[in-house]
Amino acid sequence: MNFPTISFELFPPKTPEGYVKLLGIIDQLAGLKPDFISCTYGAGGGSREKTLDVVEHIQNKHHIKAVAHLTCVLHTKDEIKTILEEIKRRGISNVLALRGDPPKDHPDWKPGPKNFRYSSELVAFIRQHFNSYFGIGVAGFPEGHMLAPNREVDAQHLKAKIDAGADYVITQLFFDNQDYFDYIARLKKLGVNKPVIPGILPITDYQALVRFCLLCGASIPVKVHEIFKPLADDPAKTLEAGIRFAVEQCRELLDQGAPGLHFYTLNKISPTDIILKEVRR
Ligand SMILES: Cc1cc2nc3c(=O)[nH]c(=O)nc-3n(C[C@H](O)[C@H](O)[C@H](O)COP(=O)(O)OP(=O)(O)OC[C@H]3O[C@@H](n4cnc5c(N)ncnc54)[C@H](O)[C@@H]3O)c2cc1C
């Protein structure tokens, strides 16, 4: 891969109509010439086939590198091996290896001897059984993962994923670039030199942002509240401010050496298209 990369994240739609609509969005996203597009995977396997359908479509129709997210929570190692064989059979050679979270209907699920405890074990398993066939990405958390005791320990866990064979990292969304720069410095100290691609969420809806960040554990800086809270009832002004914020965030990241930008598109072309046009100008 040539860095810096531009990439987009999609999620598999729930309905056949949603799938058809997504194909249209992918046509438009492909026109923005991304280096890769990734598609998420629901814990427990509910959307696995759809994830693979989306990824296969992107590869076959658009000849763009596509990455299938793969979570191992709820699966046994044998099941994961079968899933990886299916992914390989479909000609997909890039995965984002994740642990995932226990789903709402299995909140107390705990891994046993037949399961993976952490994504680093999944990465090692993929390398053990498939050598270098798969390009492997992993998740990184500039503010530390919600369950990690602190940022230092979380960085060590990221190092374990790299040592197990991961090629690159995509981060959780964040809004304070200093969190990302500090994360990179922590990782460098630990000897991690693989690309850590920042995850960018364009802000288009203040209330939705607050809900989303509560779920994923990303914090919202005071500055973001100050800009977007007063605009909460004005979608047009929120959009405008969201574009301005993201453009500034992306420019600073690239200026300071980030190896790419990974946009959480929420299955929409806009405002990622507008932000990208500004950033590439
Ligand atoms: C870019 C990106 C994409 C994502 N895509 C999806 C998706 O498609 N589907 C989905 O369901 N979820 C997705 N997620 C969410 C992710 O599954 C959750 O954040 C999950 O809680 C952690 O997954 P992980 O792979 O980072 O887990 P891990 O790397 O296993 O880490 C999980 C926790 O365990 C800790 N830990 C790791 N190793 C050790 C160890 N050896 N000893 C003790 N503690 C350890 C970590 O610090 C962390 O607190 C995504 C997240 C990101 C950032």
The ligand as a MOL file (V3000), in Angstrom:
LIG
                    3D

  0  0  0     0  0            999 V3000
M  V30 BEGIN CTAB
M  V30 COUNTS 53 58 0 0 0
M  V30 BEGIN ATOM
M  V30 1 C -11.5300 0.6100 13.3090 0
M  V30 2 C -12.5120 -0.1950 14.1200 0
M  V30 3 C -13.3740 -1.0800 13.4920 0
M  V30 4 C -14.2880 -1.8370 14.2270 0
M  V30 5 N -15.1300 -2.6980 13.5510 0
M  V30 6 C -15.9950 -3.4640 14.2600 0
M  V30 7 C -16.8520 -4.4000 13.5860 0
M  V30 8 O -16.8290 -4.5270 12.3550 0
M  V30 9 N -17.6960 -5.1420 14.3340 0
M  V30 10 C -17.7510 -5.0410 15.7120 0
M  V30 11 O -18.5390 -5.7560 16.3460 0
M  V30 12 N -16.9370 -4.1730 16.3750 0
M  V30 13 C -16.0670 -3.3880 15.6880 0
M  V30 14 N -15.2410 -2.5110 16.3510 0
M  V30 15 C -15.3460 -2.3990 17.8200 0
M  V30 16 C -14.4510 -3.4250 18.5600 0
M  V30 17 O -14.8580 -4.7410 18.2660 0
M  V30 18 C -14.5700 -3.1450 20.0460 0
M  V30 19 O -13.9980 -1.8970 20.3550 0
M  V30 20 C -14.0410 -4.2180 20.9840 0
M  V30 21 O -14.4170 -3.8760 22.3340 0
M  V30 22 C -12.5290 -4.3340 21.0070 0
M  V30 23 O -12.0690 -4.9990 19.9070 0
M  V30 24 P -10.4860 -5.2110 19.7220 0
M  V30 25 O -10.2950 -5.9710 18.4850 0
M  V30 26 O -9.7640 -3.9330 19.8960 0
M  V30 27 O -10.2000 -6.1480 21.0080 0
M  V30 28 P -8.8640 -6.5120 21.7520 0
M  V30 29 O -7.6580 -6.0620 21.0260 0
M  V30 30 O -8.9770 -7.9650 22.0700 0
M  V30 31 O -8.9770 -5.6550 23.0880 0
M  V30 32 C -10.1420 -5.7670 23.8970 0
M  V30 33 C -9.8040 -5.3360 25.3250 0
M  V30 34 O -8.9200 -6.2720 25.9080 0
M  V30 35 C -7.7210 -5.6460 26.3180 0
M  V30 36 N -6.6400 -6.5950 26.0430 0
M  V30 37 C -6.1010 -6.9040 24.8390 0
M  V30 38 N -5.1200 -7.8320 25.0060 0
M  V30 39 C -5.0580 -8.0930 26.3410 0
M  V30 40 C -4.2710 -8.9620 27.1520 0
M  V30 41 N -3.3300 -9.7390 26.6010 0
M  V30 42 N -4.4930 -8.9920 28.4970 0
M  V30 43 C -5.4470 -8.2030 29.0610 0
M  V30 44 N -6.2370 -7.3540 28.3290 0
M  V30 45 C -6.0410 -7.3130 27.0030 0
M  V30 46 C -7.6370 -4.3690 25.4660 0
M  V30 47 O -6.8710 -3.3380 26.1000 0
M  V30 48 C -9.0960 -3.9780 25.4050 0
M  V30 49 O -9.4970 -3.3640 26.5920 0
M  V30 50 C -14.3280 -1.7260 15.6530 0
M  V30 51 C -13.4550 -0.8250 16.2910 0
M  V30 52 C -12.5590 -0.0550 15.5500 0
M  V30 53 C -11.6420 0.9000 16.2510 0
M  V30 END ATOM
M  V30 BEGIN BOND
M  V30 1 1 1 2
M  V30 2 1 2 3
M  V30 3 2 2 52
M  V30 4 2 3 4
M  V30 5 1 4 5
M  V30 6 1 4 50
M  V30 7 2 5 6
M  V30 8 1 6 7
M  V30 9 1 6 13
M  V30 10 2 7 8
M  V30 11 1 7 9
M  V30 12 1 9 10
M  V30 13 2 10 11
M  V30 14 1 10 12
M  V30 15 2 12 13
M  V30 16 1 13 14
M  V30 17 1 14 15
M  V30 18 1 14 50
M  V30 19 1 15 16
M  V30 20 1 16 17
M  V30 21 1 16 18
M  V30 22 1 18 19
M  V30 23 1 18 20
M  V30 24 1 20 21
M  V30 25 1 20 22
M  V30 26 1 22 23
M  V30 27 1 23 24
M  V30 28 2 24 25
M  V30 29 1 24 26
M  V30 30 1 24 27
M  V30 31 1 27 28
M  V30 32 2 28 29
M  V30 33 1 28 30
M  V30 34 1 28 31
M  V30 35 1 31 32
M  V30 36 1 32 33
M  V30 37 1 33 34
M  V30 38 1 33 48
M  V30 39 1 34 35
M  V30 40 1 35 36
M  V30 41 1 35 46
M  V30 42 1 36 37
M  V30 43 1 36 45
M  V30 44 2 37 38
M  V30 45 1 38 39
M  V30 46 1 39 40
M  V30 47 2 39 45
M  V30 48 1 40 41
M  V30 49 2 40 42
M  V30 50 1 42 43
M  V30 51 2 43 44
M  V30 52 1 44 45
M  V30 53 1 46 47
M  V30 54 1 46 48
M  V30 55 1 48 49
M  V30 56 2 50 51
M  V30 57 1 51 52
M  V30 58 1 52 53
M  V30 END BOND
M  V30 END CTAB
M  END
